Amino acid sequence: MIRLDHRQPIPEQLQGAILALGNFDGFHQGHQAVVGEAIAWAREEGRPAIVATFDPHPVRYFRPETEPFRLTTLEQREELFTEAGADAMLVFHFDASIAGMPAERWVEDMIHGHLRTAGVMTGEDFTFGKGRSGNAESLKRLGAQFGIGARNAPGVSDDEGPISSSRIRDALKAGDCATAEQLLTRPFAIRGTVQHGDKRGRTIGFPTANLDMGSYLRPRFGIYAVTGKPADGRMLNGAANVGIRPTFDPPLELLEPFFFDFDEDLYGQEIEVSFRHFLRPEAKFETLDELTAQMNSDCMRAREFLGCANC
């Protein structure tokens, strides 16, 4: 997979590509449909397939005070686009120049003049340009002036309605891992570098791998059954606390997975933690003995859910 920067020239071998254009945060079923259509179109015409994404997300640019809401990092999206069959990922670095670009200039200067794109695939509700002045239909009209094909993939729905990133975020905020996983086609996962903490967990028999949640959406605070994947690709079973650790002072927002039957040093290593099942809300305990007893119970339930009760 080649990662492209919209501020840099497009390599000659990737000019004339079919471009899937959108945010694609989460890369859920609806996003997969758009990208899949773009890749199929590219293969039919013998062209490269490029998937575009925005970083930072336009919402972060226009409303910097917004709470963290990302479902994936750029690195995760790059891997997902690769698995889907794309040849490259194009990152639009959303700034004032992008935010203020009228729809007409987007097509003439960016899509045609700079990217040298042959075709663009979007979702049916896609908007672009200053003030969201462009949409899927105007993209077809504007693109035709430069010989650029434009298509839009229909949205994907289930019994509850259209599949969207907003539905996934709502599910995660409610601790509904199953719905999020169904819409994403994989568990929601936070990836980060294990950092040193206060090592309180180690003193009570539950050493945790502490992760800063960065720009990720905060799922419902509480205890989860999780799986972890370190850099070597192993799959680890565990239980994790997400939240501010109300039993301890000062409050500190962290993701703290404890992996069963695992006693290796993960400090400084990157690990991805997948949320499998919500067990209970976060709670404050008066004594460490009460906390330890509850953690033993949580781990037992997590083992049962993950199918490793006897492992």
C-alpha positions in Angstrom: 0.0 0.0 0.0 1.3 3.4 -1.0 0.4 6.4 1.2 -0.1 9.6 -0.7 -0.2 13.2 0.6 -2.5 15.6 -1.3 0.1 18.3 -1.0 2.6 16.3 -2.9 2.7 15.3 -6.6 0.9 12.1 -7.5 3.3 9.4 -8.9 2.9 8.9 -12.6 1.9 5.3 -12.2 -1.1 6.3 -10.0 -2.4 9.0 -12.3 -5.6 8.1 -14.1 -6.9 6.3 -11.1 -10.4 5.6 -9.8 -10.7 7.5 -6.5 -13.0 6.5 -3.7 -13.7 9.8 -2.0 -14.9 10.2 1.6 -13.9 10.2 5.2 -14.3 6.5 5.7 -13.6 6.7 9.5 -14.5 3.2 10.8 -14.6 1.7 7.4 -18.0 0.2 8.1 -20.3 -1.7 5.8 -21.4 1.4 4.0 -17.8 2.6 3.4 -16.8 -0.9 2.3 -19.6 -0.8 -0.4 -18.2 2.5 -1.8 -14.6 1.4 -1.8 -15.6 -2.0 -3.2 -17.5 -0.3 -6.1 -14.4 1.9 -6.8 -12.0 -1.0 -6.8 -14.3 -3.0 -9.1 -14.6 0.0 -11.5 -10.8 0.4 -11.5 -10.2 -3.3 -12.2 -12.7 -3.2 -15.1 -10.7 -0.4 -16.7 -7.3 -1.5 -15.8 -6.7 1.5 -13.6 -5.2 2.0 -10.1 -7.7 2.2 -7.2 -7.0 5.0 -4.6 -9.0 5.5 -1.4 -9.0 9.0 0.0 -9.5 10.0 3.6 -9.3 13.2 5.6 -7.0 13.9 8.6 -7.8 15.7 10.7 -11.5 15.0 10.3 -13.3 18.1 9.0 -15.4 18.2 12.2 -12.2 18.6 14.2 -11.2 21.5 12.0 -14.5 23.4 12.3 -15.2 22.4 15.9 -11.9 21.8 17.7 -13.6 21.6 21.0 -15.5 18.5 20.0 -14.9 15.5 22.2 -12.8 12.6 20.7 -14.9 10.7 18.2 -12.6 8.8 15.9 -13.3 5.1 15.2 -9.9 4.4 13.5 -6.5 5.9 13.1 -4.8 6.5 9.8 -2.7 3.4 10.3 -5.8 1.3 10.9 -7.5 2.7 7.8 -4.5 2.1 5.7 -4.5 -1.6 6.7 -8.3 -1.9 6.1 -8.0 -0.3 2.6 -5.1 -2.6 1.8 -7.2 -5.6 2.8 -10.0 -4.3 0.6 -7.7 -4.4 -2.4 -6.8 -0.7 -2.9 -3.5 0.3 -4.4 -3.0 3.5 -2.4 -4.4 5.7 0.3 -4.6 9.4 -0.3 -4.6 11.6 2.8 -6.2 15.0 2.5 -4.7 17.1 5.3 -7.8 19.2 6.1 -6.8 22.8 6.7 -8.0 26.3 5.7 -7.1 25.8 2.0 -9.3 22.7 1.8 -12.1 24.1 3.9 -12.4 27.2 1.8 -12.2 25.6 -1.6 -15.4 25.9 -3.7 -16.8 22.7 -5.2 -15.9 23.9 -8.7 -12.2 24.4 -7.7 -12.3 21.0 -6.0 -13.0 19.3 -9.3 -11.0 21.5 -11.6 -7.9 22.1 -9.5 -7.7 19.1 -7.2 -9.4 16.1 -8.7 -8.5 17.0 -12.4 -5.5 19.2 -12.3 -3.6 17.8 -9.3 -4.7 14.2 -8.8 -5.2 13.5 -12.6 -8.1 11.3 -11.6 -10.1 9.4 -14.3 -13.1 8.6 -12.1 -14.6 9.3 -8.6 -16.8 7.1 -6.5 -18.6 8.5 -3.5 -21.5 7.6 -1.3 -24.9 8.9 -2.3 -24.9 11.4 0.6 -21.4 12.7 0.0 -20.8 16.5 0.1 -17.7 18.5 -0.6 -16.5 22.1 -1.2 -16.9 25.2 0.8 -20.2 25.2 2.7 -20.9 21.7 1.4 -21.8 23.3 -1.9 -21.0 20.1 -3.9 -22.7 16.7 -3.8 -22.7 13.5 -5.7 -24.9 14.9 -8.5 -22.9 18.1 -8.9 -19.7 16.0 -9.0 -21.1 14.2 -12.0 -21.9 17.5 -13.8 -18.6 19.2 -12.9 -16.5 16.1 -13.6 -18.0 15.7 -17.1 -16.4 19.0 -18.1 -13.0 17.4 -17.7 -13.7 13.9 -18.8 -13.9 12.6 -15.2 -16.5 9.9 -14.6 -18.4 10.1 -11.3 -20.6 7.5 -9.7 -22.2 7.1 -6.3 -22.7 3.9 -4.5 -26.1 3.4 -2.7 -26.2 3.4 1.0 -26.3 0.2 3.0 -29.1 -0.4 5.5 -30.3 -3.1 7.9 -33.5 -3.5 9.8 -32.7 -0.5 12.0 -32.0 1.9 9.1 -28.9 3.2 7.2 -25.5 2.0 8.5 -23.5 5.0 9.6 -20.6 6.0 11.8 -23.1 7.8 14.0 -24.9 4.6 14.7 -21.6 2.9 15.6 -20.6 5.7 17.9 -24.0 5.6 19.6 -23.7 1.8 20.1 -20.2 2.1 21.6 -21.4 4.9 24.0 -24.1 2.5 25.2 -21.6 -0.4 25.6 -23.3 -2.3 22.8 -20.2 -4.0 21.3 -22.3 -6.5 19.3 -24.1 -3.9 17.3 -20.8 -2.0 16.7 -19.1 -5.2 15.5 -22.0 -6.0 13.2 -21.9 -2.6 11.5 -18.2 -2.5 11.3 -17.8 -6.2 10.3 -15.1 -6.4 13.1 -14.8 -5.4 16.7 -14.1 -1.8 17.6 -10.4 -1.7 18.4 -8.1 0.9 20.1 -4.5 0.8 19.1 -1.8 2.5 21.1 1.7 2.2 22.7 1.8 0.7 26.2 2.9 3.3 28.7 4.2 3.1 32.3 1.5 3.7 34.9 1.5 3.8 38.7 1.7 0.0 38.8 -1.2 -0.3 41.3 -2.7 -3.2 39.3 0.5 -5.2 39.7 0.4 -4.9 43.5 -3.0 -6.6 43.6 -2.3 -9.3 41.0 -3.7 -7.6 37.9 -0.9 -6.0 36.0 -2.4 -3.9 33.2 -1.1 -2.5 29.9 -2.0 1.2 30.1 -3.0 2.9 26.8 -3.8 6.5 26.1 -7.0 6.6 24.1 -5.9 9.6 22.1 -8.4 10.8 19.5 -10.6 7.6 19.7 -14.2 7.8 20.6 -14.6 6.9 24.3 -16.9 3.9 24.6 -19.1 3.6 27.6 -16.9 3.6 30.7 -16.7 0.3 32.4 -15.3 -3.2 32.3 -15.1 -5.2 29.0 -14.1 -8.6 27.8 -11.3 -7.8 25.3 -8.8 -9.4 23.1 -5.4 -7.9 22.5 -3.0 -8.2 19.5 0.6 -7.1 20.1 3.1 -6.5 17.3 3.9 -10.2 16.9 0.3 -10.9 15.9 -0.6 -13.2 18.9 -4.2 -13.1 20.2 -4.4 -12.4 23.9 -7.6 -12.8 26.0 -8.3 -10.4 28.8 -10.5 -7.9 30.6 -10.1 -4.2 30.5 -11.2 -1.1 32.4 -12.1 2.0 30.3 -12.5 5.2 32.2 -11.1 7.3 35.0 -10.4 4.6 37.7 -12.7 6.2 40.3 -11.2 4.1 43.2 -7.8 5.9 42.8 -6.7 9.5 42.9 -6.2 11.5 40.9 -8.7 10.4 38.2 -6.9 9.5 35.0 -8.6 8.5 31.7 -7.1 5.3 30.4 -7.7 2.0 28.7 -6.2 -0.6 31.0 -6.3 -4.2 29.7 -5.3 -7.1 31.9 -4.4 -10.2 29.8 -5.0 -13.6 31.2 -2.0 -16.0 31.8 0.4 -13.4 30.4 3.5 -12.1 32.1 5.6 -10.4 29.5 6.9 -6.9 29.3 4.8 -4.8 26.9 6.1 -1.4 27.8 6.8 0.7 24.7 5.2 -1.8 22.4 2.2 -1.1 20.2 -0.9 -3.2 20.9 -4.4 -3.2 19.6 -7.3 -3.9 22.0 -10.6 -5.1 20.6 -13.8 -4.7 22.6 -15.8 -7.9 22.7 -18.4 -7.5 25.4 -19.5 -5.0 28.0 -19.5 -6.5 31.5 -20.4 -3.7 33.9 -20.2 0.1 34.5 -17.1 1.6 36.2 -17.5 1.7 39.9 -15.7 3.1 43.0 -14.7 0.6 45.7 -14.0 1.5 49.4 -11.1 -1.0 49.8 -8.6 -2.8 47.7 -10.0 -6.1 48.9 -13.4 -5.2 47.5 -11.8 -4.1 44.2 -9.8 -7.3 44.0 -12.8 -9.5 44.6 -14.8 -7.7 41.9 -11.9 -7.9 39.4 -11.7 -11.7 40.0 -15.4 -11.9 39.2 -15.0 -9.7 36.1 -12.1 -11.8 34.8 -14.1 -15.0 35.3 -17.0 -13.6 33.3 -14.7 -12.3 30.6 -13.1 -15.8 30.3 -16.5 -17.3 29.9 -17.6 -14.9 27.3 -14.3 -15.3 25.3 -14.5 -19.1 25.5 -11.5 -19.5 27.6 -13.0 -20.3 31.0 -10.6 -23.3 31.4 -7.6 -21.9 29.7 
